[in-house]
Amino acid sequence: MSLTSALSPISEAVAVCRDALGEVAERQPGYLPMPERETLLTELVALEAQVTELRMRTMAASGDVASVRGARDVAGWVALQTGTEPLRLRSESKVATSVDRAWPRVGAAMARGALSLEQARVITAGLDALPARIDDEARTRAEVHLVGLGTGEREDAPEGGYGPRHLRMLAERVLDVVAPEIAEEEDAKRLAALEAAAHAKTSLKIRSLGDGLTRITALVPDPIAARLATYLDAFTSPRQHHAGTGGNPDAERLPQHRARGLAFGALLEHLDPAKLPVHGGDATTVIVTIDHDQLTHHLGTAGLLDPGHDNGGELRISADHARRLACTARILPAVLGGKSEVLDLGRARRLFTAAQRTALGLRDKTCRGEGCSIPARWCEAHHLDPWSKGGKTNLDDGVLLCAFHHHLEHDPASTTTRLANGDRRYHRRT
């Protein structure tokens, strides 16, 4: 008795496929005629869909495997046994659960190789989002409609069916087909929910890589991303450069991601600081510290005040970069003498004005509470000697503290110790 004859029909089919593919592992498809390769490519995609559907269906029925093997879920156990990515398998499991629970026609189309996993994921997501108030008959019509568009079996679908991107748009408007009387109302609710969810998940992370580059990772609502892309593409247009509006003359020769990266810098340099919010006593200002001799020569380095940077709130840049920044509006060069004392940072008659706050920020960079990294622009200026007791409001008598440490500074239940480096240490009185 052969090994395959002792297996179930499902396992036998998998074994036969693996054996057959193993026999052609050394064959080179590049020698096949082009028509045969064209057919082979489409058949391989269909085979992959069938294999994926069978794996999903098996995983959906194998919760006991995870229980017996002590795994969190069957996807985690399969990933451990096969060296695959558990997140991908768990994503498949979600589609499998949706298909098994409510959308059998999607699974059937995958099983015959007519729908890919990506198409099935988009279709099930659209079907799962249908409002609860539509009946089962409308749900079935929606499933049949979207499956037909994905497989290409409908007359209004292209040969081979719509891809995931188009299917997503069609799934969002499927109510226009199966329940047009409520489509607009439900679409408005859906968009409002999407916008609220996007707002709640919006984030932007800035992390220095330590090699002169910083990684910026942002998750923003689609309209914000579209606006940014529009603005960046304006800077990447060679025509804009020729018109004298700051476009990139090399944009046509650069990959889009590189052209947009360079355009991002140009966009920031062209912002009008006068229209930016006031914080820390002045409108948004970039402060560059540079030695006077280096400012007047081509060699040397400068410091760009950056409260978010790991190097004590100061990012090192070249002198050439500093000179270029100094030509941009709202760039404040803090020229330093031999002992790094501030030679010229602006004077004002009133104390703790914007210029003084800038000087305090340049000096302290962050809150002076011990171990605190709150940036200077978010801090409050504090008198070391209280004004009410004759203290002077000058730079030597001022220090920047965040709201939390400023509160402790004035809290009678706390004691304050000034450390050798000028930081403030606080203890609760006993």
Summary of the structure (lengths in Angstrom):
residues: 430
radius of gyration: 32.1
end to end distance: 85.4
largest distance: 102.7
contacts: 1170
relative contact order: 0.04
helix: 54%
strand: 14%
